[in-house]
Amino acid sequence: MSKLSRLYQIVRADFLERTRRYGTLIILGVAVFLTYSYLPPVDADYVTFSMNGYRGVYNSAWIGGTVTVLCVLTLSFGGFYLVKSAITLDRRTGVGQIIAATPLTRVQYVLAKIVSNWLYLAALAAVALLAAMAIQLVLGQVLRIEPWDYLAPYLLIILPALAWIAALAVLFESIPRLSGGLGNVLYFFLFVGGLSAMVFLTFLSPNSTFDAAESARATLMDPTGSLIIFRSMVLDGMEEGLGQAHGFVLGRTSPELYGLSQGATFVYDGVSWTSPILLGRLGWVGAALVLAVVSVLLFDRFDPARVGSKIPRKGGKAQEEVSSQVELSAAPGSVAIPAMLTPLPATWRARWPTLLARTVLSELRLMVKGNRWWWYVVAGGLCLAALLSPVDQTRQIWLPLAWIWPLLIWSPLGNRATRHRTEQIILSAPYPLRSQFPAAWIAGLIVALATASGAILRLLVAGQWTALLALSAGAVFIPALALALGVWSRSSKLFEVVYLVLWYVGPMNGTRQLDYLGATDAAFANGMPLVYVLLTLLLLGFALLGSRWRQRP
């Protein structure tokens, strides 16, 4: 088999394995739904993508550009987490060891994973654009479909952006410290920071002229390519006398806020594809190739010696113990010792509180096992800062920081047994749901209360009883969310992503509907603590249902 044929077979197998999952159907359904919801009806009293309150006429250029921005932003964030599992899955299932025994080289394997990631994300974007074409006909404002207005952004903006994301995901998996939860958290802050920098430099800079030369230069700093769409829309809007935009509204808003009547529109003709723009997009494809080269250099090819596995040295204690055990088992006339199983006590129900307490302690040991000394120093520093700061700073700054720090401690809840392949052992224990399930949630609650102890003491001293109630609602909600998402996804990644978004949009940005810890008085005034207590009960029931479903033969 030739090298090219071997590469094709790996890409094909990996792509088919991804697309045949039930989760892919759900993702495709979500992609179509988001595309539909982001294009409101012509007579709607709101807009979802607008410039100074104006939206473009629903022609192919506007819909194609809008959906392109939607695809590159959502897939640049969510797509990274979707595909950041290819190498990890091979390593966890043992397929990697089989691959290591084949003539497949590191270059072929890494390149195959990047290409399969890229094709998978490209297929999701293609489905969204096809759905957008159908939605254009349903909206009925412009019935003529211009294929190039959909195809050009797909080829020149979406595909280079997804190549960068596909290569970056493999790079993170090739670095042992970034292949897990730490890499997920790091990418979240990189994405948010990069997106904020692009918005500031593009729309908030007082020197922004939005001319063609500046638009070309902007592509060099934007891997997503969305700035190309933004700036071309601004230029078309300025030509029609709409004024210079200071940014686009990507969420739902009303034209009345800008003093406009319902249905205020302008005509957008699409991007003028100049050679600097095309070279800029090719530059990001080249950057993806550079990431691929770095990934090849860092990939261990499933060699346990390169990932820090401890192999007993010759003459060491571990080898002596193994040798003595082998000699004992091989000695003639050796007597086999029968295994004795401890019978279950008749008073198990009476001893349940004691057993639960022991299980909680065991869960706590597992949760904090492996943390270095500096982790506790940072946690203690956050508690001390929350205790010594003014109440408002404690609620709005130090408490959110204190509850993002143990993220990687909460994320294994509900999926630790699956990850370490001990699920069948745990489920074979007597009454596993009566002890293991509540113990995991209680252990997560203890971690939440411990890391927020400084804030709790500060609020007690200040007599902020309503804030304490809101904090209590958040303390019970976080481990319940981790447990439910961990049980059903059988992975820690979903909780890490959901919680990071919830934490950033909610407490850190003052969105009262998502403020699960009561950082603002508005959240408490709207009854959000009670809402999150009810959500906690629903999540615990959801997690229990998932655990019972796992027990089915």
N, C-alpha and C positions, 0 to 999 in steps of 0.2 A: 504494500500500500504506500503510495507516495505521501510526502509531507502535506501537500495541499489537500489530498483526499482525507488524510487523517484529521486535519484541522476542520474540514467541512463536516465530518461525521460527529466530531465533538460538539461543534456549534449546533448542528441539527438536533442532536440528542438533548442537549441542554435547553434549547429553545422549545422543543416539544414537551419536555418535562415541565417547564414553566406554564405553557399555555394549556396543558391538560389538567391543571389544578382547578378545583372548584372556586378557589379564591380569585382566579383570573376572570371568571364570569362576573363575580361581584365587582371587581375593579372596572371591568368594561361597562357594567351598568352604572357605576358611579361616574365614570367619564362621560357617558352620554347624558346623564342627569345634570351634571355640572354644566355641560355645554348648553343644554336646553334652558337651565335656570339663569345662565349668564346672558341670555338673549331674550329680554322681556318682550311682550307683545307691543305692537306699534302704538296702541292706544293706552298703554300702561302709564300710571301716574308717577313712575319712578324710572331711574336709569341705573345701570350697574357698571358702566364703563363710559366715562364722560369727560369732556374738557370744558371747564367753566360752565357746567350744566348742560352743554350741548352733547348730543350723541350723533354718530354718523348715520347717514341713510343706510338702510339694511341692503347694501349691495355686496358683491363678492369681496371687494377690497376691504370693507369695514368688518364684515363677519370673519373673513379669513385672518385679518390682522388681530381682531379681538380674541379669537380662539387660539391663535398662535401664542399671544401673550399668556393666555390662560394655561396653555399646555407647557410652555417653557418654565413658568413660575411654579406650577404645581409639580411637574415632573423633576425640576431641579431640586425641589425639596423632598416630596414624597417618593419620587422615583429612585433617589439615592438609597432610601431605606428598603424599597422593594427589591432591588437587585443586590444589595449588600448582604448576600448570604450564599453565593455560589461556592466559594472556596470553603467557607465554614461548614456548609452542608456535607461536602465531600470529606472533610476532615472528621466530622462528627459521626458519620455513618460508616466510616472505614473504607469508603471507596478510594480515598486518597492514597492509602497504602497499596491498593491494587494498581492505581495509576503510576505510583512511584516505581513499581516493578516492571513497567512497560517501557518501550523505547521512546515514549513521548517526552519531549524536552520541555524545559521550563518556558522557553519562548512560545512554543506551540500551545501549551496549556493556558498560560496567562493571556495570550492573544485570543484564544478561543473563548475564554470567559468574558473578556471585554466585548468581543463581537456579539456574543449571545445576549449580554446585558443591553447592548445598543439596539439590537434587533427587537428585543422584547419591549423596550421603552418606545421605540419607533412605531411598533405595531399599535400600542395604546394611543399614541398621538394621531396615527392615521385613522383609527376608528373615530376619534373625536372630530377630526376634520370632515370625514364622510358624513357624520351626524350633522355637522354644521351646514353642509350643502343641503341636506334634506330640510333642516330648520329654516334655511333661507326661503325655500319654496313654501313652507307652511306660513311663515310670516307674511309673505305676499307683497312686500313693499317693492322689491325689484325681483322679477321672476327670471331674469337672464343670469345664468351662472357662467362666470368666467373662470375656467379651470386654472389658468395661470396664477390668478390672484390667491388661490389656495395652494397650488403646487410650489410656487416660488418661496413663500415663507417656510413651507415644510422642508424644502431642500436646503435653503440657504440660512435658515435661522434655527429650526427645530433640530435637524439632524446634527449639525455641529455642536449644539448645546448638549444634546444627549450623548454624543461621543465623549465629551468632557466628563459628564456625570458617570458614564459607564466605566471609564478609565479610573476616575477618582475612587469609585466604590471598590474596584479591585485593588487599588493602591492601599486603601485602608485595611482591606482584608489581608494584604501581604505583610503588614506590620503587626506583629502579635499584640502589642499594647493597644492598637486602635481597631482591632477586629471585633471587639465586643462593645459593651455599653459606653466605655470612655470615648470611643470613636463616634458613636451615635450622638453623644452630648457635644463633642467638639464640633462636628459638622453642623449641628443646629446653630451654634453661636457663630460659626463662620458664615453660614448662609444669611442669618439675620444681620450680621455686621456688614457683609458685602452688599446686601440689598439696601441697607440704610445708607451706605456710602454712595452707591450709585444714584439713589434718589436725591441725596443732598448735592452731589456734584453736578447733577444734570438739571434739576428743577429749582433748587433753592439757591444756587450760586448766583450772585448779582451780576457776574460777568457772562452769564449764559445768553448767547445770541441766537441759538437754534439755526445757524446757517448750515450750508451743506458741508463745509470743511469741518465744523465742530461735530456735526453728526457722524462724519467718517471717523474722527478721532475718538468719539465715544464708544465705537465698536471695539476698540482695542482694550478697553477696561471692563467690558461687559460680556462674560461668557454666555449669558442667556440669549443675548441678541434682542431683548425686549426694548432696549433704548432706541433701536432702529425704528421700530414701529411707533413708539411714543413721539419721537422727534418728527417723523414724517407726518403724523397726525397733527402735531402742533403747527408745522409749516402750512399744511392745507387749511387749518382753522384760521391762522393769521391772514392768509390770503383772502379769506371770506369775511374778514373784519371782526373776528371773535375775540381779538386781543391776545396777548401773550399768556400762555398758561403757566402756572407755577406747579403743575403736577396734574396727574390724572387721578380721578376717583375710581378706584377699582372695586369698591363696594357699593351697596345700595344707597342711593341718595335721591333727593327730589329736585327737579329743576326750579321749583318755587323758592328754594333756598338761595338761588342766584338771581331771583327776580324775573324768571323766565316762565313762559306759558308751557303747558304740557305739549310734548312732542316737538320741542325745539331741536332742529337737526342741522347738519351741514354735510356736504358731499366730500367724501374721502376717496381719493383716486389710487391709493396704494403707494408702496415704496418705490422710489427711483433708484434702481440698483446700479450704483456707480462702482467703478473699479476699486476705490479705497474700501468701500463696504465689503465687497467680495473678498479682497485680500485680508481684511480683518477677520472675516469668518473662517477663511482658510488658516489663518494664524491660530485660531482656537482649535482647529483640527490638529495642527502641528503640536499644540500644547498637550492635547490628548495623547499623541504618540510619545511625547516626552514622558508623560505619566506612565505609559505602558512600559517604556524602557526601565524606569525606576522600579516599577512593580516586578519586572523580571529579575532585577538585581537583588531585590529584597525577598522574593518568594523563596521559601525553604524547601519546596518540592516534597512536602510531607516527611521531611527528615527529622526524626525525634531528637537527634543530636543538636540540631540548629534551633530548636524551640525550647531548649533548656531542660530536657528530660535528664534526670539523674540516673546514670548507668553505674552500677556498683563497680568500683575498681577491683582489680585482681588482688586477692588477699584481704579485701575489706571485710568488715563485720557482716554486712548484708550477704556477701557471697558465702561466707563461712556458714551462716545460718541456713542458706539454701542448700549448700552441700551436705550439711549434717542431716537435713530433712530428707534429701534424696537417698543418702546412705541408710538412714533409718528405715525408709520405706522399702529399700531394696534388700535389707538384711534378711537372711533366711531365718525362718522361725519367728518373725516378728508378729506380735499380737495386735490385731486391729481393735481399736477402741470404738465401741458403738456410740453413735451420737445420741444424746439425751435431750429431749425437748421438754422445756418447762411447761407444765400444765397451766391453763388459765385459772386464775383464782375464782372461787365461787362468789366472792364479794366484789366483783369488778365494778359494779355500779356504785357501790358504797365508796370505793377508792378512786372514783373518776376524778374528783377535784385534785387529788394528789398527783395522779397520772397526768392530768392536764397541765398542772404547774411544772412538772418535769419536762413535758413536751415543749412548753413555752420556753423554758430555759435552754433546751436543746436547739430550738429554732433561733433563739437569740444568738447562741454560739455560732450557728451556721451563718447567720446574717452578717455578723461582724468579723468572722474569721477571715484572715488575710489582710485586714486593714493595717496600714503602717502607722507609726506613732504620730506622724504629721497630720494624718486624717483627724485624729482626736484633738490635736492642737488647734486645727482650724475650726472644728465644731465647738470647742470650748471658747475660742475667740469670738465666734458669732454669738454664742450665748452671753458672754460678758458684754459685748457691744449692745445687745438687745436690752440687757439689764441696766446699763448706765446711760442709755440714750433717752431723749424725750419720747413721750408715748407715741406721737405721730411717726417719728422716725422708726421706732420699734415695730410698729404695725406695718408701715409701708415699705421699709427697706430691710431691716435686719431679720424679721420673721420670714419673709419670702426667701431671703438668702439662706437662712437656716434650714428651710424645708426644700431647697433644691440640692443642698449638699449631700443628703443621704439617698439621692435618687437611685444610685446603683446598688444600694442596700435593699431598697424596696422592690426593685424590678425583678429579682428572682422569685418573688412570692407567686405561688401557684404553678411554677414551671421548673423549679429546681430539680425535682425528681425526674422529670422528662429529660432535662439536659444531661443529668448524670446517669440516666438509664437505671434508676432505682424505683421507678414507678410501680412495677409489679411487686416488688418486695414490700413497699409501703402499703399497697392496696391489699396485700395478703395478710396484713396484721389484723387483729380483732378490732372491729368497729373503727376503721380508719377515719371516717368522716367526723366521728364524735370527738376525736382527740386531735388529729392532725389539722383539720380544717379550722376550727376556732383558735388553735394554738398559733397558726401562721398569722391570722389576723391580729391576735392580741400582741404577738411579738412585733408586728409592724406598728401597732398603736404605741407600744412602749418606746420604740425608736422615735416616733413622731413627738411624743411628750418629752423625751429626753433632749432631743435637739432643740426643742422650743422651750426648754425650762427657763432660760433667761427671760424670754418674752412673757412667760406665764407669771414669773415673780414680779416683773415690772408692772404688768397689768393689775396684779393683786395689790401691789403697793399703791398704785394710782386709783384703785377702786373702779376700774373699767370693766364692769361686770358684763355689759353687752359685748364688748370686744372679746372677753374670755369665752362667752358662749359661742361666738363665731369661730374662735380658735378651736374650741372643742369639736365643732362640726367638721372643721377641716382635718383635725387629727384622726377622726374615725373614718373620714371619707377617703383619705389617701391610701391606706393599706387595703381598703375594700376595693378601690379601683385597681390597684396593682394585682390583687388576688383574682378578681374577675377576668381582667384582660390576660393575665398569665395562664389561667386555667383554660380559657377558650382558644387563645392563640398558640399555646404551648411554647411560648417564646417570651423573652423579656423586652424585645425590641418595640412591640406595640405600645406597652406602657411607657417606655422611655420617650417615644415620640409624642404620644398623646399628652403625657404629663408636662413635657417641655412646652408644648404649644399652649396648654391650659395655664401654666404658670406664667408664661411670657405675656399672653394676651390678657389674662385675668388680673392677678394682683400687681404685676409689674407695670401694667398700662391702665389700670383703674377701670376695666370693663366690669361693671357690677354684676352682670349675669354670670360671669365666669370667676368671680372673686370668691373662691371656696374657703379662704381663710379670714375673710372679713377685714381686709386691709383698709377699707374706707367705710364711713358711716352710711353711705348710700347703699352699699350692699346689704347692711343689716336692716335699713329702713325698707328695703324691698323684700324682706323675708328670705334672703338667700341662705342663711344658716339652716333654716328649717327645710328648705329645698334640698340642701346637700345632705342633711340627715336622712331624708326620705330616699335620696339617691343612694346613700350608703346601704340602706335596707334592701333596695332593689338590686344593687350590685352584689351584696352578700348572697341573696337568693339566686341570682344569676350564676355566681361562682359555685354555689352548692349544687345547682342543677347540672352544671358542667362536670363537676366531680362525680356525681352519681352516674352521669352518662358514660364517663370513663370506666366505671365499674362493670358495665354491661359486658357479658362474655362475647 
